Amino acid sequence: MNYIRTGMLLAAMTALFMGLGYMIGGTGGMMIALVIAAAMNVFSYWNSDKMVLRMHHAQEVDARTAPELHQMVQQLSANAGLPMPKVYLINNPQPNAFATGRNPENAAVAATTGLLNMLSKEEVAGVMAHELAHVKNHDTLIMTITATIAGAISMLANFAFFFGGNRNNPLGIVGVILMMIVAPMAAMIVQMAISRTREYAADRMGAEICGEPMWLASALAKISGSVKRIHNQDAEQNPATAHMFIINPLSGERMDNLFSTHPNTENRISELRKLAQGGMGGGGRGGQYSAARSSSAGGPWGSVPPAGSQGPRGPWG
């Protein structure tokens, strides 16, 4: 059902984009707009992950520089049936995380230093499982497409302001003016609705990947409380990336409404509690993730780095 809803929302955004192109330049304008949007989407498909990681000054880490985090992501990826993504750290005190990449074979997950310092190992595992769920569901590509189309709609609205639009359209110049105002707002609403739909799906799959819904529920509660008081300068400068984070980094949203990039945190926690009450997980004992641990070095919860690693043991050493 979530995929059907997402498809319907994407179709609505595409129709809105084509309609705006027609209102501005008729059939010719609509075709030109589609060509521009296609070029933007091709560029975003190949480069969006690098752009987002650069915006947030993310640094790639490996088994030597961040052994526990790297091993955690590796084991969760195996549990999810995914190839190992690249792992990045963001030097930012706000606890948060996101995933990016055009497909599971070219994916990356990024966590802030604030996330590693404020959350327990179990809670971090819940967050990383949520981000891997986005990768498995191909949400990173979906959100790139919606963000690109939304940007193209705003660009077309600006063109309408400067060029006055196609006066031969059925609604006349008044319709063009209305579209200039309504189209960007409608695109934003659709984009946010898609994001919120995918967050619920990623919460559910993330709980399945780590096997313990309450790990993620506890993490969401801590992150939500922290983003209200810890400023994220990079996110403020790049608000278009806010929908990618597990919790909106710009503000602590308290209302589950059309203008929220994320569902209400309490609602998400409630859904995770229902999963736990339904029998998923082992009451904090580890569930599926525990079974996936390596016997060497005590697994990702252990303080001993993997064999052959040199460098810091991570925030839990």
N, C-alpha and C positions, 0 to 999 in steps of 0.2 A: 504493500500500500504506500509506503514512503517513497519508493521509486516511482510509482505512478503519479503521486502528488508532485514530486520533484520534476518529472517530465512535463506535467501540465503547467507548472510554474515557468519552466524554461520556454515552453511553447508560447505562453502568454507574454513573456518578455520579448521574444523574437517577433511576435505579432505587433507588439507595441513599437518596437524599433522600425519595422517595415512601415507601419502606419504613419509614424512621424516623418520618415523619409518621403513618403508619398505626399503628405500635407505640405512639406517644404518645397519639393521639386517635382511633384507628379511622378509618373512612372519612371522617368529618367533619374530623378532624384533618389527614388527608392533603390534602383539598381546600383547607382554610385555608392549609396550608403552601405549596401550589402557588400560591395567589393572592399570598401574601407574596413568594415567590420571583420570580414574574412582575413584581411591582412593583419589586423590587430590580434585576432585569435591565433593565427599561425605564429606570430611573434611571441605571444603569451605562452603558447603551448611549449615552445622550446626554451624560453628564458624566464618564465615567471618565478621558478624556484630560486634561481640565482639572484633575481632582483629583490625578492622578499628577504632572503637571508642577508643580502648586503644592506638593505634598509635598516635591519635590526642589529647590524654589526656582529653577526653570528660567526663563531669560530669552530671549525671542524675538530672533533676529538676522536681518539681511537682507544684501543685496548691499553696503550701505554700511558696516555695522558689523562684518561678518565676510565680506569678499568672497570669499576663497579657499574657505572652508568652504561658503558658500552656492553658489558656482559648481560646486564638486565635487558636492554633492548634486543640483543641477539637472541636470548632465550624466549622472550615474548614474541619476537618475530617468528621463530620456529614453531611456537605454540599456535600462532595464527596462520601458519602455512605461507608466510611471506618471505621473500628474499631480504637479507639484511640491508636496512636503509643506512644512509649516512647519518651520523649523529653530530649535532651541533650544540654548543653552549653559548648562551648570551649573557654577557656580564651586566646584569640588571637586577636590582634588589626586589623588584616586583615578582612574586611567584606566578609563573605562567608557562605555557608551552604551545607549540603549534606543529603541524605537519605540512609539507609542501611537496611538489613534484608531480609530473604529468602522468605517472603510472607507478605501480609497485616496484618495477625494476629501476626506476630513477627517482626514488623517494628520499626524503630527508625528514628527520624529526629534530626539533630544537627545544631545549629547555633552558630557562633562565637560572642563573646562580641562586636567585631568591627562592625558586622552587626547590632546589636541592638542599638549601640551608634551612628552610622552614618546615618542610614536610618529612614525614618518616619514610623509610625505605618502601614500606608497603604502599603508602599513599603515592609515592613517585611511580611505583609500578602500575598503579591504577591509572595515573595520568598518561603514562607512556602507552599503556594498552589502549586507552581512548584514542590517542593520536594514531596508533597503528590501525585502529578500526577505520579511521578516516582514509588511510592509505588503501586498506583492503576494499573499502566501499567506493573507491575512486572519487571521493568527495573533493580532493584537492584539485582535480581537473574540473569538476562541476563548478566549484566556487571561482576558479580562474575564468571560466567562460562567462559566468553571470556577472562578475566584476567588469570584464571587458565590455560586454554588451551594455551594462549600465553606464560605463564611461562613454561609450559611443552615443548613447541616447542623450546624455548631457551635452556632448559635443554638437550633436544635431540641433539641440534646442538653442545653443548659442548661434549656430548658423541661421536659424529662423529669426533670431533677434536682429541680426545684421542685414539679412537679405529679404525679410518680409514674407518668405514662403511662396507657395504656389497659389495664386489667387483664383485659379480655376478649380480648386478642389471643392467638394460638395459643401463643406462647412464655411467656406470663405475665409477672409482674413481673421474674423473672430475665432474661428476654429483653430487657426494657426497659433494665435495668441494663447488660447486655452491649452493647446498641446505644449507650448513652450513652458507653461507653468506646471501642468499636470504630469507630463511624461517623465521628467526626472524624478518627481516624487513617487510616481507609480513604480518606476524601475527600482528605486531604493526599497520600496515596500516588498516587491517581489524578491529582490536579492536577499533581504533579511528573512523573509518567510522560508526561502530555500535553506538558508543557513540554519535556522532554528529547527527545521525538519531533520537536517542531517545531524545536528547535535544529539537529539534524542536517540537516533539510530546508532551513533557512535558510542554513546553511553552504554547502550544495551550490549553491543558487540564487544566493547572494551571490557565489560564485566565478564563476558564469556571467555575472552582471551586470557585474563589474569585469574579467572575463576572465583573472584571474591568481590561482589558488588560494593560492599561497604568500604573497601579501600578507596575506590573512586568517590563514593559519597562523602567520606571524611575529607578527602583532598579538595573537593569542590567547596565544602563549607569553609575550609581554611583559606583557599585562594580568593573566594568571594569577599571575605572579610578584609583581606589584605589589599586588594586592588582599590578599595575605597580610600585608603590612606597612603598608599605608596605610588608615587607618580612614575609613569613610564614615558619618558621624553621621546624616545624613538617612535612609540605608538602614537603619541600625540601629533608628531610631525608627519605620520603616515596613517591617517585614520582609515583609509581604504582597506588596510590589512587587518582591522580589528576583528572581523568576522572569522579569521583563521584561528584565533587563540581559543583555548578551552574555556576561558572566561573573558568577557569583554575587557580589554586592558585600559579603556578610556574612562570608564566609570563603573560603579557598582549598580547595575540595572536592577531595580526592584519590581518592575512591572512587566508582566509577560504580554506585551502588546505588539502591534504591528511595527513600531518604530524601534524595537529592541533587536540587536544583532544576535542575541542569545536568548534561549528560554530562561524563565525565572529559575534561579538556582534551587530554591526550595522545591519547585516542581520536579526538577531533575533528581534531586536527592530522594524525593518521595518515590519516584519510579524505580530507583535503584534499591530502595528498601523493600519494595514489592518483590523484586527479583530475589533478594536475600530471603525474604519470608516464604517465597515459593520453592525454596530448596537449593538455590544456586549458592555455591561457596561453602566454606566450612567453618563459619563463625569466627573468621579472622585467622584460620590456620593455614590458608594458602590455596586451597582448591586446586585447580588444574595447574596453576603456575608452580606450586610446590612440587608437583610431580615432574615438572619440566626442568627442575634445577639440576645443575651439574654437580656431581659428587666431589669434584675437585675444588679446593679452596673454599669450601663451605657455601658455594653458590653465590649469587649476587649480593646476598645479605652479609656474607662474610667480610672480614676486614683484611683478608690476605689477597694481594693482587694476583691475577693470573700468572701462571708460570712464564718466566722470561720477560715480564714487564718490569719497567724501571720507572720511575716517576711517581706522582702522587697517587695515594690509594683512593682518592675520592672523598666526598664530604662525610662519609660514614665510617671512615677508617679509624 
